[in-house]
């Protein structure tokens, strides 16, 4: 075990902070250039070691795996029985923040979209081991996982041979499946031995597939956290689960966290292995699920309603045999979505105008992080679109009650923006948000019509503003805000205001069920926020010191500074009076200045107005002028501001 790994384990066991999932795992999508390029995913492979798994999404190129134990340029293909190969132009280097590529077509074909999954070695997450077989029974191989093994993959590297997979859910250490085949689980005592796989070793039989005398092998070990993970800021969070379920009717699989990556396989029938991840698209409802096959060289498949990720695990949305066949047993490996609290507003919020870079694989709206939600509109007058990773390929409108509609270009499978498109349009703006603890979250749910329904979220703190919209039918947008105070009852959880309208806030216990949200759930009544069997999406905002502020103020009719606790001022401000007034949007990209400020309204499709001075810049947040739209004497206002 390296010094850094020992330190992490010591800190976590002492109750200190542990590694975040972002430190040890990455799904990174890139476009091949046919030459050389460096992939920066912030995973330290050079110092800590690990595995990089690459697959071309557009063409029938092999799944190719590289690891630090065997060294750069030594690849093996999970969909074949081939021995490892040495190719100097493949993956050429493991770096402290990612890896480097040469011109090899399988991993860097010019113009093709390619998925990379990087697993860093870390206790209670992942390990890579190489060993030499001895041909004897009960051959014991040491590992540094520091916990019981959840799943184990072994491949012979000096000769042809199958990929052997053991999983804790098989129920026997004799059982295995082939990663390169569709076969169901097999029982054979010559592969894995029925001796306990413990926290520092696993035991092999005499088969040449895993233990030929003098044969060389690589083993990839995945942990299973069972409320004993040592990750996250508290050092006590789980980030990986290796489990199983019985297929049949649509069902929710509870992991205790929302996944970002999922490997699945039918263990009792012949089906392909599948890899799903949130970067390429695992959506809620019949939208755009896509997958890749570890056992095939096929290009990316997709388009069916199979699986969706949710706040506590994943939902099996159909009874298809590949993922949820009746009475079949399925195994999985699931990895948690990002969990790190941001340190600056630029990590989680940005503004851009529509513009092509000349690269057909680049997004039309560009930013320095993967986007999870975006508001977009043309300032000359157009609908206010809401697009989200969880429902990519669809859109909603904040100025309308309309149900969601299809828009194929609303894609999020980019590391640096969203929306497919070419050309430029300087008056087409997008305000882009990234999900992050303490800042912002997105949740999809199905209504049940029952008062008291609770919905899980991963904001990590109690949301202070929630937008809810029915995706199935044309209902209003309902907004919870901690600053609402209808009838001076000081109970915002009984109050509601509509995002798509300029009407005043009103009291309605059927929306939030007269129950304040918590750091893990928000509550719903039996009203239009929770109609039975209808699909919804919720956007949750909170105050994160120095980055975002959900607040309220009372107008004084002259001018006043709204202190948000920022140091460089607000880049985005959304303001609404609790009375009859539009939802005004201001931002520094269009101008928050000491003079007339460009403004838009979320509840209309009107053109941008520039004839009034509503706001002035202030380093602590923003300042409102004497204009009655934002500072009428005695009027209550609610706002969302982002630094």
C-alpha positions as CSV (number, residue, x, y, z in Angstrom):
1,X,0.0,0.0,0.0
2,X,1.4,3.4,-1.0
3,X,1.9,6.1,1.6
4,X,-0.9,8.2,0.2
5,X,-3.3,5.2,0.5
6,X,-2.3,4.6,4.0
7,X,-2.9,8.2,4.8
8,X,-6.3,8.2,3.3
9,X,-7.3,5.1,5.2
10,X,-6.0,6.6,8.5
11,X,-7.8,9.8,8.0
12,X,-11.1,8.1,7.2
13,X,-10.9,5.7,10.1
14,X,-10.2,8.7,12.4
15,X,-13.4,10.4,11.2
16,X,-11.6,12.8,8.8
17,X,-12.3,13.5,5.2
18,X,-11.7,10.8,2.6
19,X,-11.2,10.8,-1.1
20,X,-14.1,11.9,-3.3
21,X,-15.3,9.7,-6.1
22,X,-14.0,12.3,-8.5
23,X,-10.5,11.5,-7.2
24,X,-10.7,7.8,-8.2
25,X,-13.1,7.4,-11.1
26,X,-13.9,9.3,-14.3
27,X,-16.0,8.9,-17.3
28,X,-14.4,11.1,-19.9
29,X,-15.7,11.5,-23.5
30,X,-13.3,12.7,-26.2
31,X,-13.1,13.1,-29.9
32,X,-10.3,11.2,-31.7
33,X,-7.8,13.3,-33.7
34,X,-5.7,10.6,-35.4
35,X,-2.6,12.1,-34.0
36,X,-1.6,12.6,-30.3
37,X,-3.6,14.1,-27.5
38,X,-3.7,14.3,-23.7
39,X,-6.8,13.5,-21.8
40,X,-7.1,15.5,-18.6
41,X,-9.6,13.9,-16.2
42,X,-7.9,14.8,-12.9
43,X,-7.2,11.2,-12.0
44,X,-3.6,10.6,-10.7
45,X,-2.6,7.4,-12.5
46,X,1.2,8.2,-12.5
47,X,1.4,8.4,-8.7
48,X,-1.4,6.0,-7.6
49,X,-1.9,3.6,-10.5
50,X,-5.0,2.2,-12.1
51,X,-6.9,1.2,-15.2
52,X,-8.0,3.0,-18.3
53,X,-10.8,1.4,-20.4
54,X,-11.4,2.8,-23.9
55,X,-14.2,2.2,-26.4
56,X,-15.0,3.9,-29.7
57,X,-18.7,4.9,-29.7
58,X,-19.0,5.3,-33.4
59,X,-17.3,2.3,-34.9
60,X,-16.8,-1.4,-34.3
61,X,-13.4,-1.0,-32.6
62,X,-12.5,-3.3,-29.7
63,X,-12.8,-2.4,-26.0
64,X,-9.2,-1.8,-25.1
65,X,-7.9,-1.8,-21.5
66,X,-4.6,-0.4,-20.2
67,X,-3.3,-0.5,-16.7
68,X,-0.3,0.8,-14.8
69,X,0.8,-2.6,-13.6
70,X,1.5,-3.9,-17.1
71,X,2.5,-0.4,-18.4
72,X,1.5,2.1,-21.1
73,X,1.2,0.8,-24.7
74,X,0.3,-2.7,-23.4
75,X,-3.4,-3.2,-24.3
76,X,-5.8,-6.1,-24.0
77,X,-9.3,-6.3,-25.6
78,X,-12.2,-7.4,-23.4
79,X,-14.3,-8.6,-26.4
80,X,-11.6,-11.1,-27.6
81,X,-9.5,-13.9,-26.2
82,X,-6.3,-12.3,-27.6
83,X,-3.2,-12.0,-25.5
84,X,-2.0,-8.5,-24.7
85,X,-0.3,-6.5,-27.4
86,X,2.4,-3.9,-27.5
87,X,1.6,-0.9,-29.6
88,X,3.6,2.3,-29.2
89,X,0.9,4.5,-30.7
90,X,-2.0,3.4,-28.4
91,X,-2.2,4.7,-24.8
92,X,1.3,6.2,-24.5
93,X,1.5,7.5,-20.9
94,X,-0.2,7.5,-17.5
95,X,-0.1,11.0,-16.1
96,X,-0.8,12.7,-12.7
97,X,-4.1,14.1,-14.1
98,X,-5.1,11.6,-16.8
99,X,-3.4,9.8,-19.7
100,X,-1.8,10.4,-23.2
101,X,-2.7,8.9,-26.5
102,X,-1.0,8.2,-29.8
103,X,-2.5,7.8,-33.2
104,X,-3.8,4.2,-32.9
105,X,-7.3,3.9,-34.6
106,X,-8.9,1.8,-31.8
107,X,-8.3,4.5,-29.3
108,X,-8.0,7.8,-31.2
109,X,-9.6,7.5,-34.6
110,X,-9.9,10.9,-36.2
111,X,-13.4,12.4,-35.7
112,X,-14.9,9.5,-33.8
113,X,-16.5,9.9,-30.3
114,X,-14.7,7.8,-27.7
115,X,-15.6,6.9,-24.2
116,X,-12.9,6.4,-21.5
117,X,-13.5,5.0,-18.0
118,X,-10.6,5.5,-15.6
119,X,-10.4,3.6,-12.3
120,X,-7.7,4.7,-9.8
121,X,-6.3,2.3,-7.3
122,X,-7.6,3.1,-3.9
123,X,-8.5,1.1,-0.7
124,X,-12.2,0.1,-0.7
125,X,-12.6,1.0,-4.3
126,X,-10.3,-0.6,-6.9
127,X,-7.1,-2.5,-7.3
128,X,-4.9,-3.9,-10.1
129,X,-2.8,-7.0,-9.6
130,X,-0.4,-8.8,-11.9
131,X,0.8,-12.3,-11.1
132,X,2.4,-15.4,-12.5
133,X,0.6,-18.7,-12.3
134,X,2.0,-21.8,-10.7
135,X,-0.5,-24.5,-11.8
136,X,-1.2,-25.6,-8.3
137,X,-4.5,-25.7,-6.5
138,X,-5.4,-23.0,-4.0
139,X,-2.8,-20.6,-5.4
140,X,-3.2,-17.4,-3.2
141,X,-2.8,-14.0,-4.8
142,X,-2.3,-10.9,-2.6
143,X,-4.2,-7.6,-3.2
144,X,-4.4,-4.2,-1.6
145,X,-8.2,-3.6,-1.8
146,X,-8.3,-3.4,2.0
147,X,-11.8,-5.0,2.0
148,X,-13.7,-8.0,0.7
149,X,-13.8,-8.3,-3.0
150,X,-17.1,-7.3,-4.7
151,X,-16.1,-8.3,-8.2
152,X,-13.0,-9.7,-9.8
153,X,-11.9,-9.9,-13.5
154,X,-8.9,-11.9,-14.6
155,X,-7.2,-12.2,-18.0
156,X,-4.2,-14.1,-19.1
157,X,-1.8,-11.7,-20.9
158,X,1.0,-14.0,-22.4
159,X,-1.4,-16.2,-24.3
160,X,-4.9,-16.4,-25.6
161,X,-7.6,-17.0,-23.1
162,X,-11.0,-16.0,-21.8
163,X,-11.8,-13.2,-19.4
164,X,-13.0,-14.7,-16.1
165,X,-15.4,-12.8,-13.9
166,X,-16.2,-13.6,-10.3
167,X,-18.9,-11.6,-8.4
168,X,-19.9,-11.8,-4.8
169,X,-23.6,-12.3,-5.8
170,X,-23.0,-15.6,-7.5
171,X,-23.3,-17.3,-4.1
172,X,-20.3,-19.5,-4.6
173,X,-16.6,-18.9,-5.1
174,X,-16.6,-21.7,-7.7
175,X,-18.9,-19.6,-10.0
176,X,-17.8,-17.3,-12.8
177,X,-18.8,-15.8,-16.1
178,X,-16.8,-14.8,-19.2
179,X,-16.6,-11.1,-19.8
180,X,-15.9,-11.8,-23.5
181,X,-19.1,-13.9,-23.9
182,X,-22.8,-13.8,-23.3
183,X,-22.8,-17.0,-21.2
184,X,-24.7,-17.4,-17.9
185,X,-22.8,-18.1,-14.7
186,X,-20.8,-21.4,-14.6
187,X,-19.7,-23.5,-11.7
188,X,-16.2,-25.0,-11.9
189,X,-13.8,-25.6,-9.0
190,X,-10.7,-25.3,-11.2
191,X,-11.1,-21.5,-11.7
192,X,-11.9,-19.8,-8.4
193,X,-11.6,-21.8,-5.2
194,X,-14.3,-22.1,-2.6
195,X,-12.0,-20.6,0.0
196,X,-13.0,-17.2,1.4
197,X,-11.9,-14.3,-0.7
198,X,-10.6,-12.0,2.1
199,X,-9.5,-8.5,2.5
200,X,-6.0,-9.1,1.2
201,X,-6.0,-12.1,-1.1
202,X,-8.0,-14.3,-3.5
203,X,-7.5,-18.0,-4.3
204,X,-7.3,-19.8,-7.6
205,X,-7.7,-23.3,-8.9
206,X,-5.6,-25.2,-11.5
207,X,-7.1,-24.0,-14.7
208,X,-4.8,-22.5,-17.3
209,X,-7.3,-19.7,-17.8
210,X,-6.3,-18.3,-14.4
211,X,-3.3,-20.2,-13.1
212,X,-1.1,-21.9,-15.8
213,X,2.4,-22.6,-14.6
214,X,4.5,-19.7,-15.8
215,X,1.6,-17.9,-17.3
216,X,1.2,-14.1,-16.7
217,X,-2.1,-12.6,-15.7
218,X,-3.8,-9.3,-14.7
219,X,-6.6,-9.0,-12.2
220,X,-9.0,-6.1,-11.7
221,X,-10.6,-6.0,-8.3
222,X,-13.7,-4.0,-7.4
223,X,-14.7,-3.3,-3.8
224,X,-18.2,-3.5,-2.4
225,X,-19.0,-0.8,0.1
226,X,-21.8,-1.8,2.5
227,X,-22.1,1.3,4.8
228,X,-18.4,1.0,5.4
229,X,-17.0,3.2,2.7
230,X,-14.4,5.8,3.7
231,X,-15.1,8.5,1.1
232,X,-16.4,12.0,0.9
233,X,-15.9,15.0,3.1
234,X,-17.1,13.1,6.1
235,X,-14.9,10.1,5.3
236,X,-17.9,7.7,5.8
237,X,-19.6,7.5,2.4
238,X,-20.0,4.5,0.0
239,X,-19.0,5.0,-3.6
240,X,-19.1,1.5,-5.1
241,X,-21.6,-1.4,-4.9
242,X,-21.5,-4.9,-6.4
243,X,-24.9,-6.4,-6.1
244,X,-27.7,-8.4,-7.8
245,X,-31.4,-8.3,-8.3
246,X,-34.2,-10.5,-9.7
247,X,-35.7,-9.2,-12.9
248,X,-39.4,-8.9,-13.8
249,X,-41.6,-5.8,-13.4
250,X,-40.2,-2.3,-13.4
251,X,-38.4,-1.7,-10.1
252,X,-36.0,0.5,-8.2
253,X,-32.7,-0.9,-7.1
254,X,-31.5,0.9,-3.9
255,X,-27.8,1.6,-3.8
256,X,-27.9,4.3,-1.1
257,X,-26.5,6.8,-3.7
258,X,-27.1,7.9,-7.2
259,X,-24.8,6.1,-9.7
260,X,-22.9,7.6,-12.7
261,X,-21.6,4.3,-14.1
262,X,-23.2,0.9,-14.2
263,X,-22.0,-2.5,-15.5
264,X,-24.8,-5.2,-15.8
265,X,-25.0,-8.8,-16.8
266,X,-27.7,-11.5,-16.8
267,X,-26.3,-14.3,-14.6
268,X,-28.9,-16.9,-15.4
269,X,-29.4,-16.5,-19.2
270,X,-27.3,-15.6,-22.3
271,X,-27.2,-11.8,-22.8
272,X,-24.6,-9.2,-23.5
273,X,-22.7,-7.4,-20.8
274,X,-23.6,-3.7,-20.9
275,X,-22.0,-0.5,-19.6
276,X,-24.2,2.5,-18.9
277,X,-23.0,6.0,-17.7
278,X,-24.5,9.4,-17.2
279,X,-22.1,11.2,-19.5
280,X,-23.2,9.3,-22.6
281,X,-26.9,9.3,-21.5
282,X,-28.9,7.3,-19.0
283,X,-32.2,9.2,-18.9
284,X,-35.6,9.1,-17.2
285,X,-38.5,7.9,-19.2
286,X,-38.6,7.0,-22.9
287,X,-35.8,9.4,-24.0
288,X,-32.3,8.3,-24.8
289,X,-30.6,5.4,-23.0
290,X,-27.3,4.4,-24.6
291,X,-24.9,1.6,-23.8
292,X,-21.7,-0.1,-24.8
293,X,-20.9,-3.8,-24.8
294,X,-17.7,-5.2,-23.0
295,X,-18.1,-8.5,-24.9
296,X,-18.6,-6.9,-28.4
297,X,-16.8,-4.4,-30.6
298,X,-20.1,-3.0,-31.7
299,X,-20.6,0.8,-31.8
300,X,-22.8,2.3,-29.1
301,X,-26.4,1.0,-29.0
302,X,-29.4,2.9,-27.6
303,X,-32.8,4.4,-28.0
304,X,-34.8,2.1,-25.7
305,X,-36.3,2.7,-22.3
306,X,-34.3,0.3,-20.2
307,X,-32.8,1.9,-17.1
308,X,-32.7,5.3,-15.3
309,X,-30.5,6.6,-12.6
310,X,-32.2,8.1,-9.6
311,X,-31.2,9.8,-6.3
312,X,-30.8,6.5,-4.4
313,X,-29.9,4.0,-7.2
314,X,-31.3,3.0,-10.5
315,X,-34.7,2.2,-11.9
316,X,-35.4,-0.7,-14.3
317,X,-38.0,0.8,-16.6
318,X,-38.8,-2.2,-18.8
319,X,-38.8,-6.0,-18.6
320,X,-36.3,-6.5,-21.4
321,X,-34.3,-9.7,-20.9
322,X,-30.9,-7.9,-21.3
323,X,-31.6,-5.9,-18.1
324,X,-34.8,-7.0,-16.3
325,X,-36.1,-10.4,-17.6
326,X,-38.7,-12.2,-15.5
327,X,-37.2,-14.5,-12.8
328,X,-33.6,-13.9,-14.1
329,X,-30.8,-12.9,-11.8
330,X,-28.6,-10.0,-12.7
331,X,-25.3,-8.8,-11.3
332,X,-24.0,-5.3,-11.4
333,X,-21.2,-3.0,-10.4
334,X,-22.3,0.6,-9.7
335,X,-20.2,3.7,-9.0
336,X,-21.5,6.8,-7.3
337,X,-21.9,10.1,-9.2
338,X,-19.6,13.1,-8.3
339,X,-19.8,14.2,-4.7
340,X,-17.3,17.0,-4.2
341,X,-18.5,20.4,-2.9
342,X,-17.4,23.1,-5.3
343,X,-15.0,25.9,-4.2
344,X,-15.9,28.5,-6.8
345,X,-18.9,29.6,-8.8
346,X,-17.0,29.0,-12.1
347,X,-16.9,25.3,-11.3
348,X,-20.7,25.0,-11.4
349,X,-22.2,27.9,-13.4
350,X,-21.4,29.6,-16.7
351,X,-23.0,31.7,-19.4
352,X,-22.3,31.4,-23.2
353,X,-23.8,32.3,-26.5
354,X,-24.5,29.9,-29.3
355,X,-21.5,29.5,-31.5
356,X,-19.7,26.8,-33.5
357,X,-16.0,26.2,-33.1
358,X,-15.9,24.6,-36.5
359,X,-15.7,21.1,-34.9
360,X,-18.8,19.0,-35.6
361,X,-18.2,17.1,-32.3
362,X,-18.1,20.3,-30.2
363,X,-21.1,21.7,-28.3
364,X,-22.8,24.8,-29.4
365,X,-22.8,26.2,-25.9
366,X,-19.3,25.8,-24.3
367,X,-18.1,25.8,-20.7
368,X,-15.4,24.3,-18.6
369,X,-17.5,21.6,-16.9
370,X,-20.1,18.9,-17.8
371,X,-23.5,20.6,-17.8
372,X,-26.5,19.1,-16.0
373,X,-29.2,21.8,-16.6
374,X,-29.4,24.8,-18.8
375,X,-31.8,27.7,-19.4
376,X,-31.6,29.0,-22.9
377,X,-33.3,31.7,-25.0
378,X,-32.9,34.1,-27.9
379,X,-32.9,37.6,-26.5
380,X,-34.9,39.1,-29.4
381,X,-37.9,37.1,-28.2
382,X,-38.4,33.4,-27.9
383,X,-39.5,30.6,-25.5
384,X,-37.3,30.1,-22.4
385,X,-36.1,26.6,-22.7
386,X,-35.1,24.3,-19.9
387,X,-32.8,21.4,-20.9
388,X,-31.4,18.7,-18.6
389,X,-29.0,15.8,-18.7
390,X,-31.6,13.5,-17.0
391,X,-34.1,14.1,-19.8
392,X,-31.7,15.0,-22.7
393,X,-33.4,15.0,-26.1
394,X,-36.4,16.8,-24.4
395,X,-37.1,20.3,-23.2
396,X,-39.6,22.3,-21.1
397,X,-40.4,26.0,-21.2
398,X,-40.5,28.2,-18.1
399,X,-42.9,30.6,-19.9
400,X,-45.5,27.8,-20.6
401,X,-47.5,25.1,-18.9
402,X,-46.8,22.7,-21.8
403,X,-45.6,19.2,-21.3
404,X,-42.1,18.3,-22.3
405,X,-41.4,18.1,-26.0
406,X,-38.7,16.3,-28.1
407,X,-35.7,18.2,-29.3
408,X,-33.1,15.8,-30.6
409,X,-30.3,18.4,-30.5
410,X,-30.6,18.9,-26.8
411,X,-27.7,16.6,-25.9
412,X,-25.4,16.6,-23.0
413,X,-22.8,14.0,-23.9
414,X,-20.0,16.5,-23.8
415,X,-17.4,17.3,-21.2
416,X,-17.6,21.0,-21.9
417,X,-21.1,22.1,-22.8
418,X,-24.4,21.1,-24.3
419,X,-26.5,21.1,-27.5
420,X,-25.6,19.9,-30.9
421,X,-25.3,22.5,-33.6
422,X,-23.2,24.5,-36.0
423,X,-23.1,28.2,-36.9
424,X,-23.3,31.1,-34.5
425,X,-26.0,33.2,-33.0
426,X,-24.8,36.0,-30.7
427,X,-28.2,36.7,-29.2
428,X,-28.9,33.0,-28.2
429,X,-27.8,32.6,-24.6
430,X,-27.5,29.6,-22.3
431,X,-27.2,29.8,-18.5
432,X,-25.5,26.5,-17.5
433,X,-25.6,24.7,-14.2
434,X,-23.7,21.7,-12.8
435,X,-25.1,19.5,-10.1
436,X,-23.0,19.7,-6.9
437,X,-23.6,19.3,-3.2
438,X,-24.8,22.4,-1.4
439,X,-25.4,24.2,-4.7
440,X,-27.8,22.6,-7.1
441,X,-29.5,19.2,-7.8
442,X,-31.9,17.7,-10.3
443,X,-34.4,15.0,-9.5
444,X,-36.9,13.1,-11.7
445,X,-39.9,11.3,-10.0
446,X,-43.2,9.8,-10.8
447,X,-46.3,11.1,-8.9
448,X,-48.4,8.9,-6.8
449,X,-51.3,11.2,-5.9
450,X,-50.8,10.7,-2.2
451,X,-50.3,13.5,0.3
452,X,-47.1,13.0,2.3
453,X,-45.1,11.5,-0.6
454,X,-41.4,12.2,-0.2
455,X,-38.7,12.5,-2.9
456,X,-35.1,11.8,-2.2
457,X,-32.4,14.3,-3.4
458,X,-28.6,14.6,-3.2
459,X,-28.3,18.3,-2.5
460,X,-26.8,17.5,0.9
461,X,-28.5,20.4,2.5
462,X,-32.1,21.5,2.8
463,X,-33.1,23.1,-0.6
464,X,-34.1,26.7,-0.2
465,X,-35.7,27.0,-3.7
466,X,-37.4,24.2,-5.7
467,X,-38.9,24.3,-9.1
468,X,-41.3,21.5,-10.0
469,X,-42.8,20.8,-13.5
470,X,-45.1,18.0,-14.7
471,X,-43.4,16.5,-17.8
472,X,-46.4,14.5,-18.9
473,X,-49.2,17.1,-19.0
474,X,-49.6,20.9,-19.2
475,X,-49.5,21.9,-15.6
476,X,-47.9,25.0,-14.0
477,X,-44.4,25.3,-12.7
478,X,-44.6,25.3,-8.9
479,X,-41.9,27.1,-6.9
480,X,-41.0,26.6,-3.2
481,X,-38.8,29.4,-1.8
482,X,-37.7,29.9,1.8
483,X,-38.5,33.6,1.5
484,X,-42.2,33.2,0.8
485,X,-44.4,34.3,3.7
486,X,-48.0,34.4,2.6
487,X,-50.4,35.5,5.4
488,X,-47.3,36.3,7.6
489,X,-47.4,32.7,8.9
490,X,-43.7,32.3,8.4
491,X,-44.3,28.9,6.9
492,X,-42.9,28.9,3.3
493,X,-43.7,25.2,3.0
494,X,-47.4,26.1,2.8
495,X,-46.8,28.7,0.1
496,X,-46.2,28.4,-3.6
497,X,-45.5,30.7,-6.5
498,X,-45.6,29.9,-10.2
499,X,-42.5,30.2,-12.4
500,X,-44.5,30.5,-15.6
501,X,-46.7,33.4,-14.4
502,X,-46.4,36.8,-12.9
503,X,-49.1,36.1,-10.2
504,X,-48.6,36.6,-6.5
505,X,-47.5,33.9,-4.1
506,X,-50.4,32.0,-2.5
507,X,-51.1,29.5,0.2
508,X,-51.7,25.9,-1.0
509,X,-50.9,22.9,1.3
510,X,-51.5,20.4,-1.5
511,X,-48.2,21.3,-3.2
512,X,-45.6,20.9,-0.5
513,X,-47.8,19.1,2.0
514,X,-47.2,21.7,4.7
515,X,-43.8,20.1,5.3
516,X,-40.4,21.8,5.0
517,X,-37.7,20.1,2.9
518,X,-34.7,18.5,4.6
519,X,-31.2,17.7,3.6
520,X,-32.3,14.4,2.1
521,X,-36.0,14.7,1.0
522,X,-38.7,17.2,-0.1
523,X,-42.3,16.5,0.5
524,X,-45.4,16.6,-1.8
525,X,-49.1,16.9,-1.3
526,X,-51.8,15.4,-3.4
527,X,-52.0,18.3,-5.8
528,X,-50.6,19.1,-9.2
529,X,-47.0,18.5,-8.0
530,X,-47.8,14.8,-7.4
531,X,-50.5,13.6,-9.8
532,X,-50.7,9.8,-10.0
533,X,-48.6,8.1,-12.7
534,X,-47.3,11.3,-14.2
535,X,-43.7,12.2,-14.6
536,X,-42.1,15.2,-13.0
537,X,-38.7,17.0,-12.8
538,X,-37.5,19.1,-9.9
539,X,-34.7,21.6,-9.7
540,X,-33.3,22.3,-6.3
541,X,-31.2,25.3,-5.3
542,X,-29.4,26.2,-2.0
543,X,-27.1,28.8,-0.5
544,X,-23.5,27.8,-0.8
545,X,-21.3,30.4,0.9
546,X,-19.4,32.5,-1.6
547,X,-21.0,30.7,-4.6
548,X,-24.8,31.0,-4.5
549,X,-27.4,32.7,-2.4
550,X,-31.1,32.0,-2.1
551,X,-32.6,34.9,-0.3
552,X,-35.2,37.6,0.1
553,X,-35.4,41.3,1.0
554,X,-38.0,44.0,1.6
555,X,-38.1,46.9,-0.9
556,X,-37.3,50.4,0.5
557,X,-38.2,52.5,-2.5
558,X,-34.8,54.2,-2.8
559,X,-31.8,51.9,-3.2
560,X,-30.1,49.1,-1.2
561,X,-27.3,46.6,-1.4
562,X,-28.2,42.9,-1.2
563,X,-25.3,41.2,0.5
564,X,-24.9,37.7,-0.7
565,X,-21.6,37.0,0.9
566,X,-19.7,37.1,-2.4
567,X,-16.4,38.7,-3.0
568,X,-16.6,39.5,-6.7
569,X,-20.3,40.2,-7.2
570,X,-23.1,38.2,-8.7
571,X,-22.9,36.9,-12.3
572,X,-26.5,35.8,-12.3
573,X,-29.5,37.2,-10.5
574,X,-33.2,36.0,-10.7
575,X,-35.7,38.3,-8.8
576,X,-39.4,38.0,-8.3
577,X,-41.7,40.0,-6.1
578,X,-44.0,37.9,-4.0
579,X,-46.8,40.0,-5.4
580,X,-47.8,40.4,-9.1
581,X,-44.5,40.8,-11.0
582,X,-42.4,39.1,-13.6
583,X,-39.4,36.8,-13.0
584,X,-36.5,39.1,-14.0
585,X,-33.2,37.6,-15.1
586,X,-29.9,39.6,-15.1
587,X,-26.4,38.5,-15.8
588,X,-22.9,39.9,-16.3
589,X,-22.6,38.4,-19.8
590,X,-25.3,40.8,-21.0
591,X,-24.5,43.4,-18.4
592,X,-25.1,44.2,-14.7
593,X,-23.8,47.8,-14.8
594,X,-24.3,51.2,-13.2
595,X,-26.8,52.2,-15.8
596,X,-29.6,50.5,-17.8
597,X,-29.4,46.7,-17.4
598,X,-30.5,44.2,-20.1
599,X,-33.2,42.0,-18.6
600,X,-35.3,39.0,-19.5
601,X,-38.3,37.4,-17.9
602,X,-38.6,33.7,-17.4
603,X,-42.4,33.8,-17.5
604,X,-42.7,35.4,-20.9
605,X,-41.2,35.0,-24.4
606,X,-40.7,38.8,-24.7
607,X,-37.6,40.3,-26.2
608,X,-34.9,41.6,-23.9
609,X,-35.5,45.1,-22.4
610,X,-32.7,47.6,-21.9
611,X,-34.6,50.8,-21.0
612,X,-34.3,50.7,-17.2
613,X,-31.7,50.7,-14.5
614,X,-32.8,47.9,-12.1
615,X,-29.5,46.7,-10.7
616,X,-26.0,48.0,-10.0
617,X,-22.9,45.9,-9.4
618,X,-21.7,45.3,-5.9
619,X,-18.8,43.0,-4.8
620,X,-20.9,41.5,-2.0
621,X,-23.7,40.5,-4.4
622,X,-25.8,43.2,-6.2
623,X,-27.5,46.4,-5.5
624,X,-31.1,47.3,-6.4
625,X,-32.1,50.8,-7.6
626,X,-35.3,52.7,-6.8
627,X,-37.2,51.0,-9.7
628,X,-40.5,49.6,-8.3
629,X,-40.0,46.4,-10.2
630,X,-37.2,45.3,-7.9
631,X,-37.4,47.7,-4.9
632,X,-40.9,49.0,-4.3
633,X,-41.2,50.3,-0.8
634,X,-42.6,47.6,1.5
635,X,-42.8,44.9,-1.1
636,X,-41.2,41.5,-0.4
637,X,-38.9,40.0,-3.0
638,X,-37.3,36.6,-3.4
639,X,-34.1,36.0,-5.4
640,X,-31.4,33.5,-6.6
641,X,-27.9,34.9,-7.1
642,X,-24.8,33.1,-8.3
643,X,-21.2,34.4,-8.0
